[in-house]
Amino acid sequence: MAQYVIGDIQGCLTEFQQLLNKLNFNPGTDTIWLTGDLVNRGPQSLATLRLVKQHDGCMQTILGNHDLHLLALHYGHGKLKRGDTISDILNAPDRTILIDWLRQQPLYREEQDYVLVHAGIWPEWNCKQAQRLAVEVETVLQNNPQEFFARMYGNKPVRWNNNLNGDERLRFITNSFTRMRALTVDGAMDFDYKGMLADMPSQLMPWFKAPARQNTDKTILFGHWSALGLYHQDNVVCVDTGALWGGSLTAYNLKNGSVVQTPSQTKLNFEN
């Protein structure tokens, strides 16, 4: 029995299937955690979503920002962007079934010493607090999606405060789990920087290097930051290695730390 975590697929179905073949994946015994962003920007979003849903007993995902974007569009909020490849889902005969399944996926999964999120965990939160806050968002998302998506988009607030409430509280929690990469040195989220760690300006730091970070008791598995690439330090493992951008799709074995990759057949030129 093997357990793997695989980085952002984003509709790159060919690479995903090739990687499963390399792993000799057995859906009867093996399990896979997916870092979210199953869909969008890649060429086969609909087929990818259908495949993961079909195997949801052994393939478990969390919600990424592109997954949330798809859900928002379904509920009449947000706008299709240049390069979006989710119209086939919105026009599919099984659209409602797929959307209802996707909407039930969490922002946070935990098993033994591992936590799975899409982008990260706010440094001031310990894992128990992060799990509780994820449930706050998931509850609204599952029970009142129209209200949630009407107010989801936006970059503010950029700092956490325990007294945040309402839309600002939900937006900050959502952005932390699904959009965060860099923080300013004075502790605010920065949504502009998407580059490599070596090129990061001195006034910024990756979220996982924040001073006095409170969630180092478990290994946090995440994707979202393709320019960071495969990264295994600081009690985190990033497995987004840019399958969408000409890099590779990566599987990380949770049992022994080994890595299996398949090269990308997709290369896009706009930002993610």
Phi, psi and chi 1 to 4 in degrees:
 res  aa     phi    psi   chi1   chi2   chi3   chi4
   1 MET       -  125.5  178.0  177.5  177.5      -
   2 ALA  -119.9  151.3      -      -      -      -
   3 GLN  -130.1  126.6 -175.9  170.2    1.4      -
   4 TYR  -123.0  155.1  -55.4   94.5      -      -
   5 VAL  -117.0  131.7   57.2      -      -      -
   6 ILE  -119.5  137.3  -66.0  178.6      -      -
   7 GLY   -71.9 -178.6      -      -      -      -
   8 ASP   -53.7  123.9  -55.8   21.9      -      -
   9 ILE   -86.7  -45.7  -58.1  171.1      -      -
  10 GLN    51.1   44.4  -67.5 -163.0 -116.9      -
  11 GLY    79.4    8.5      -      -      -      -
  12 CYS   -87.5   71.7  -65.1      -      -      -
  13 LEU   -66.3  -40.2 -179.6   64.1      -      -
  14 THR   -58.2  -47.2  -61.5      -      -      -
  15 GLU   -63.4  -38.3  -68.3   88.7  -23.9      -
  16 PHE   -63.4  -46.3 -175.1   40.2      -      -
  17 GLN   -65.9  -38.2  -69.0  174.6  -37.3      -
  18 GLN   -64.1  -39.3  -70.7  175.2  -13.6      -
  19 LEU   -66.9  -41.6 -174.3   57.1      -      -
  20 LEU   -60.3  -38.3  -66.7  177.0      -      -
  21 ASN   -65.4  -42.4  -71.1  -23.7      -      -
  22 LYS   -61.6  -34.6  -80.5 -170.9  175.2 -177.3
  23 LEU   -79.2   -8.1  -64.0  172.8      -      -
  24 ASN    51.6   46.2  -66.2  -45.9      -      -
  25 PHE   -62.6  128.0  177.8   68.1      -      -
  26 ASN  -115.0  107.1 -176.9  -20.8      -      -
  27 PRO   -65.8  -12.4   21.9  -31.4      -      -
  28 GLY   -81.2  -23.9      -      -      -      -
  29 THR  -126.7  -29.6   58.6      -      -      -
  30 ASP   -93.1  156.1  -59.0  -23.5      -      -
  31 THR  -130.2  151.7   57.6      -      -      -
  32 ILE  -130.5  132.8  -73.8  177.6      -      -
  33 TRP  -100.0  134.4  -89.4    4.3      -      -
  34 LEU  -113.0  138.1  -59.4  166.7      -      -
  35 THR   -82.4   14.7   60.3      -      -      -
  36 GLY    87.9 -177.2      -      -      -      -
  37 ASP    52.9   56.1  -82.3    1.9      -      -
  38 LEU   -64.4  -29.8  -59.1  179.7      -      -
  39 VAL  -125.0  166.3  -58.3      -      -      -
  40 ASN    90.2  137.4 -150.8   15.5      -      -
  41 ARG    80.6  -31.6  -56.9  -64.6  176.5   87.9
  42 GLY   -84.5  173.3      -      -      -      -
  43 PRO   -83.0  -14.0   28.8  -34.4      -      -
  44 GLN  -134.9   57.8  -66.1  176.7  -79.6      -
  45 SER   -64.4  -45.3  -69.2      -      -      -
  46 LEU   -61.7  -48.4  175.3   57.8      -      -
  47 ALA   -64.9  -36.2      -      -      -      -
  48 THR   -63.5  -47.3  -59.8      -      -      -
  49 LEU   -61.6  -42.2 -170.6   58.1      -      -
  50 ARG   -63.2  -40.3  -75.7  172.3  171.4  164.6
  51 LEU   -66.1  -45.6  176.9   63.6      -      -
  52 VAL   -66.6  -42.0  176.5      -      -      -
  53 LYS   -60.8  -40.6  178.9 -175.5  177.9  -59.5
  54 GLN   -58.9  -33.4  177.3 -174.4  -11.2      -
  55 HIS  -110.1   32.5  -67.0  -72.0      -      -
  56 ASP   -69.3   -7.1   68.9  -11.7      -      -
  57 GLY   -74.4  -27.4      -      -      -      -
  58 CYS  -121.7   -9.8   58.2      -      -      -
  59 MET  -115.3  112.8  -65.2 -177.4 -174.8      -
  60 GLN  -115.8  130.5  -61.0  176.8  -18.7      -
  61 THR  -120.7  169.0 -170.4      -      -      -
  62 ILE  -123.0  169.9   37.5   85.6      -      -
  63 LEU   -84.4  132.2  -69.7  167.9      -      -
  64 GLY  -107.3  174.8      -      -      -      -
  65 ASN   -63.7  -34.4   54.1  -56.1      -      -
  66 HIS   -72.4  -33.4  -75.0  -78.6      -      -
  67 ASP   -63.8  -43.3  -54.1  -44.6      -      -
  68 LEU   -65.0  -36.0  -70.7  171.9      -      -
  69 HIS   -62.3  -43.3  179.5   52.6      -      -
  70 LEU   -60.0  -46.7  166.6   62.9      -      -
  71 LEU   -61.7  -42.0  -69.3  170.6      -      -
  72 ALA   -60.5  -43.7      -      -      -      -
  73 LEU   -62.1  -40.0  -69.9  169.8      -      -
  74 HIS   -58.4  -38.5  170.2   81.9      -      -
  75 TYR   -90.8   10.7  -72.6  101.1      -      -
  76 GLY    87.4   19.8      -      -      -      -
  77 HIS  -123.6  155.0  -58.7  -73.9      -      -
  78 GLY    76.9  177.0      -      -      -      -
  79 LYS  -134.4  145.8  -63.5  179.6 -179.4  179.5
  80 LEU   -60.6  135.2  -83.1  170.6      -      -
  81 LYS  -105.2  161.1  -57.9  174.7 -176.9  177.5
  82 ARG   -56.6  127.3  179.5  174.7   66.2   91.2
  83 GLY    91.4   -7.3      -      -      -      -
  84 ASP   -62.7  139.2  -79.7   -9.2      -      -
  85 THR  -126.6   45.3   60.1      -      -      -
  86 ILE  -117.6    6.4   47.1 -178.0      -      -
  87 SER   -62.9  -32.5  -65.2      -      -      -
  88 ASP   -64.9  -31.9   55.6  -10.6      -      -
  89 ILE   -70.1  -44.2  -58.9  173.1      -      -
  90 LEU   -66.3  -20.2  -63.2  171.8      -      -
  91 ASN  -104.7    3.3  -65.3  -39.7      -      -
  92 ALA   -75.9  147.4      -      -      -      -
  93 PRO   -64.5  -25.5   21.5  -32.6      -      -
  94 ASP  -101.5   23.5   52.4  -14.8      -      -
  95 ARG   -52.4  -50.2  162.3 -178.4  172.8  167.5
  96 THR   -62.9  -40.1  -59.5      -      -      -
  97 ILE   -63.7  -45.6  -65.1  171.4      -      -
  98 LEU   -65.0  -44.3  -66.7  170.1      -      -
  99 ILE   -64.4  -43.3  -68.9  -66.1      -      -
 100 ASP   -62.8  -38.1  -74.6  -12.3      -      -
 101 TRP   -66.6  -46.6  173.3   81.8      -      -
 102 LEU   -62.9  -39.1 -173.6   62.0      -      -
 103 ARG   -64.7  -21.7 -176.1  166.0   55.8   86.8
 104 GLN   -85.1   -4.4  -60.9  -59.3  -42.8      -
 105 GLN   -76.8  147.7  -57.3  -48.3  -54.5      -
 106 PRO   -85.3  172.8   32.4  -35.8      -      -
 107 LEU   -94.1  -14.2  -67.6  169.1      -      -
 108 TYR  -147.3  130.3  176.9  109.1      -      -
 109 ARG  -127.0  145.3  -70.1 -174.9 -174.1  -89.4
 110 GLU  -137.8  137.3 -179.6  177.0  -42.5      -
 111 GLU  -148.9  117.4 -176.3  175.4  -50.5      -
 112 GLN    52.3 -116.0  -63.6  179.7  -14.4      -
 113 ASP   -93.9    9.4  -64.9  -31.6      -      -
 114 TYR  -119.1  144.0  -70.0  101.7      -      -
 115 VAL  -125.8  136.4  168.0      -      -      -
 116 LEU  -113.1  123.9  178.1   71.6      -      -
 117 VAL  -138.6  169.1  -67.9      -      -      -
 118 HIS   -80.5  -51.3  177.3   60.8      -      -
 119 ALA  -113.4  -40.3      -      -      -      -
 120 GLY   167.8 -174.0      -      -      -      -
 121 ILE  -129.4  130.4  -62.5  177.7      -      -
 122 TRP   -51.9  129.0 -175.9 -111.1      -      -
 123 PRO   -58.5  -27.3  -24.1   33.1      -      -
 124 GLU   -78.8  -10.6  -64.2  173.5    8.8      -
 125 TRP   -94.0  134.1  -59.0  -20.7      -      -
 126 ASN   -80.6  172.7   61.4   41.6      -      -
 127 CYS   -66.7  -37.0  -70.2      -      -      -
 128 LYS   -64.5  -42.3  -71.5 -175.3  177.9  179.1
 129 GLN   -65.1  -42.6 -177.5 -179.0    9.7      -
 130 ALA   -59.5  -41.7      -      -      -      -
 131 GLN   -63.3  -42.7 -170.9  170.7   35.0      -
 132 ARG   -63.4  -41.4  -69.8 -165.0  -58.4  -90.0
 133 LEU   -69.2  -36.2  -67.0  171.1      -      -
 134 ALA   -60.5  -40.8      -      -      -      -
 135 VAL   -63.8  -34.7  169.7      -      -      -
 136 GLU   -56.2  -48.4  -74.5 -172.2   29.8      -
 137 VAL   -68.2  -45.4  173.4      -      -      -
 138 GLU   -58.6  -37.6  -67.7  159.1   11.2      -
 139 THR   -64.0  -45.1  -60.0      -      -      -
 140 VAL   -67.7  -42.1  176.9      -      -      -
 141 LEU   -60.0  -39.3  175.8   58.9      -      -
 142 GLN   -81.7  -29.0  -67.3  165.3   15.7      -
 143 ASN  -100.6  -25.7  -66.0  -37.2      -      -
 144 ASN  -145.9   64.4 -160.9  -19.3      -      -
 145 PRO   -62.5  -34.6   21.3  -32.7      -      -
 146 GLN   -59.0  -46.8  -78.0  -77.3    2.9      -
 147 GLU   -65.1  -41.5  178.5  179.5  -32.8      -
 148 PHE   -62.0  -51.4  175.7   80.3      -      -
 149 PHE   -72.9  -23.5  -71.2  114.3      -      -
 150 ALA   -63.4  -22.0      -      -      -      -
 151 ARG  -125.7    8.7  -61.2  167.2  176.5   82.0
 152 MET   -71.9  -42.6  178.5 -173.8   73.0      -
 153 TYR   -69.5  141.7  -68.7  100.3      -      -
 154 GLY   139.8  155.6      -      -      -      -
 155 ASN   -99.6   -8.1  -68.1  -18.1      -      -
 156 LYS  -112.4  146.6  -66.5 -177.9  179.0  180.0
 157 PRO   -78.7  162.2   26.8  -32.8      -      -
 158 VAL  -106.5   -4.3  -65.5      -      -      -
 159 ARG  -129.4  149.0  -69.9 -179.4  175.6   84.5
 160 TRP   -85.0  142.5  173.7 -111.3      -      -
 161 ASN  -143.0  129.6 -177.2  -41.3      -      -
 162 ASN   -59.7  -19.8  -74.7  -35.8      -      -
 163 ASN   -90.5    0.2  -65.2  -37.7      -      -
 164 LEU   -58.0  142.1  -77.1  175.8      -      -
 165 ASN  -144.1  172.4   55.5   48.5      -      -
 166 GLY    61.5 -142.8      -      -      -      -
 167 ASP   -61.1  -39.2  -60.7  -23.4      -      -
 168 GLU   -63.6  -40.0  -71.8 -165.9  -21.6      -
 169 ARG   -64.4  -49.0 -177.7 -179.8 -179.9   89.3
 170 LEU   -63.6  -39.5  -66.0  175.4      -      -
 171 ARG   -66.7  -42.3 -172.0 -178.9  -55.3  116.3
 172 PHE   -64.0  -44.8 -175.5   92.1      -      -
 173 ILE   -60.3  -46.6  -63.9  167.7      -      -
 174 THR   -61.5  -45.4  -56.7      -      -      -
 175 ASN   -64.0  -36.1  -75.6  -17.7      -      -
 176 SER   -63.8  -44.5  -62.8      -      -      -
 177 PHE   -76.9  -27.5  -76.8  121.6      -      -
 178 THR  -120.9  -10.5   66.1      -      -      -
 179 ARG  -131.8  -14.8  -63.5 -178.9   60.8 -150.8
 180 MET   -70.0  136.1 -179.0  172.8   62.2      -
 181 ARG  -131.6  -64.5  -66.0 -176.4 -178.2   95.3
 182 ALA  -109.4  151.9      -      -      -      -
 183 LEU  -122.3  151.2  -52.5  178.7      -      -
 184 THR   -74.7  161.4   63.1      -      -      -
 185 VAL   -64.8  -19.6  -67.8      -      -      -
 186 ASP   -96.5   12.7   61.3  -11.1      -      -
 187 GLY    89.0   33.6      -      -      -      -
 188 ALA  -115.4  147.8      -      -      -      -
 189 MET   -67.9  135.9  -95.1 -166.4  -88.3      -
 190 ASP  -116.5  120.6  175.4  -86.2      -      -
 191 PHE   -97.4    0.6  -65.0  103.5      -      -
 192 ASP   -88.6  -38.0  -65.7  -33.4      -      -
 193 TYR   -80.0  125.6 -170.9   75.6      -      -
 194 LYS  -130.6   10.5  -58.7  178.0 -178.9 -179.5
 195 GLY   -86.6 -164.1      -      -      -      -
 196 MET   -75.4  155.6  -61.7  173.1   62.9      -
 197 LEU   -62.0  -39.7 -162.6   59.2      -      -
 198 ALA   -65.6  -24.2      -      -      -      -
 199 ASP   -97.9    3.8  -61.9  -29.6      -      -
 200 MET   -65.5  129.8 -178.0  171.0  -79.6      -
 201 PRO   -60.0  154.8  -21.2   32.1      -      -
 202 SER   -65.0  -22.2   58.9      -      -      -
 203 GLN   -84.6    3.0   71.5  -89.2   19.7      -
 204 LEU  -122.0  161.6  -62.7  177.2      -      -
 205 MET  -148.3  150.9   59.6 -175.8  167.6      -
 206 PRO   -67.2  149.6   23.3  -31.5      -      -
 207 TRP   -57.2  -31.6   65.2  -93.2      -      -
 208 PHE   -81.2   -3.0   48.2   80.7      -      -
 209 LYS  -108.6   13.8  -73.6 -173.6  176.7  -69.5
 210 ALA   -64.0  139.7      -      -      -      -
 211 PRO   -59.8  143.4  -20.8   31.6      -      -
 212 ALA    57.4   35.2      -      -      -      -
 213 ARG   -58.4  136.5 -158.6 -179.9  113.4 -147.9
 214 GLN   -98.2   -1.3  -62.3  -61.4  -57.1      -
 215 ASN  -119.8   43.6   43.8   59.8      -      -
 216 THR   -95.6    3.5   58.4      -      -      -
 217 ASP   -79.6  -13.2   55.7  -40.6      -      -
 218 LYS  -129.2  160.4  -64.8 -176.4 -177.6  -68.5
 219 THR   -85.9  123.0  -61.1      -      -      -
 220 ILE   -96.3  122.0  -60.7  173.1      -      -
 221 LEU  -100.1  130.9  -50.2  163.9      -      -
 222 PHE  -153.7  171.0   68.5  101.6      -      -
 223 GLY  -128.2 -129.2      -      -      -      -
 224 HIS    72.3  -36.0 -175.6   59.6      -      -
 225 TRP  -106.3   81.1 -164.9  -13.8      -      -
 226 SER   -65.9  -30.9   57.9      -      -      -
 227 ALA   -72.1  -21.5      -      -      -      -
 228 LEU   -70.5  -38.2  178.4   63.5      -      -
 229 GLY    72.3 -163.4      -      -      -      -
 230 LEU   -67.4  120.2 -176.2   62.9      -      -
 231 TYR  -140.6  125.8 -175.8   91.5      -      -
 232 HIS  -137.8   81.5 -171.6 -176.5      -      -
 233 GLN  -153.3  172.6  -62.9 -179.9   49.6      -
 234 ASP    56.6   32.7  -54.2  -59.6      -      -
 235 ASN    60.9   29.5  -65.0   89.1      -      -
 236 VAL  -135.7  156.0  -57.3      -      -      -
 237 VAL  -133.4  114.8 -179.5      -      -      -
 238 CYS   -95.9  128.8  177.3      -      -      -
 239 VAL  -121.9   15.9  -71.4      -      -      -
 240 ASP   -87.5  106.8 -176.8    0.6      -      -
 241 THR  -114.0   27.2   50.5      -      -      -
 242 GLY    73.5   43.6      -      -      -      -
 243 ALA   -58.7  -29.3      -      -      -      -
 244 LEU   -78.1  -18.9 -172.2   65.7      -      -
 245 TRP  -116.2   21.2  -49.8  100.8      -      -
 246 GLY    92.0    8.8      -      -      -      -
 247 GLY   -91.3 -112.9      -      -      -      -
 248 SER  -153.5  165.9   60.0      -      -      -
 249 LEU  -105.1  131.5 -171.6   64.7      -      -
 250 THR  -117.6  137.9  -67.3      -      -      -
 251 ALA  -116.7  130.2      -      -      -      -
 252 TYR  -112.8  124.2  177.6   86.1      -      -
 253 ASN   -82.2  116.8 -169.6  -39.6      -      -
 254 LEU   -72.3  -16.5  -65.0 -177.4      -      -
 255 LYS   -80.0  -38.6  -58.9  -65.0 -176.0 -177.6
 256 ASN  -133.4    1.3   58.2   28.1      -      -
 257 GLY    77.3    7.7      -      -      -      -
 258 SER   -74.8  158.1   62.6      -      -      -
 259 VAL  -125.9  134.5  171.9      -      -      -
 260 VAL  -125.1  135.8  176.9      -      -      -
 261 GLN  -133.1  154.2  -63.8  178.9  -48.6      -
 262 THR  -128.8  136.2 -170.9      -      -      -
 263 PRO   -69.2  150.1   23.5  -32.5      -      -
 264 SER   -71.3  146.6  171.8      -      -      -
 265 GLN  -112.2   12.1  -61.5 -175.9   27.6      -
 266 THR  -126.4  137.8  -54.1      -      -      -
 267 LYS  -143.3  115.3 -176.9  170.3  175.9   56.8
 268 LEU  -108.9  159.3  -56.5 -178.9      -      -
 269 ASN  -115.5    2.1  -64.9  -43.9      -      -
 270 PHE  -106.8  163.8   45.5   81.5      -      -
 271 GLU   -72.9  152.4  -68.0 -174.6  -12.7      -
 272 ASN   -97.0      -   61.8  -19.3      -      -
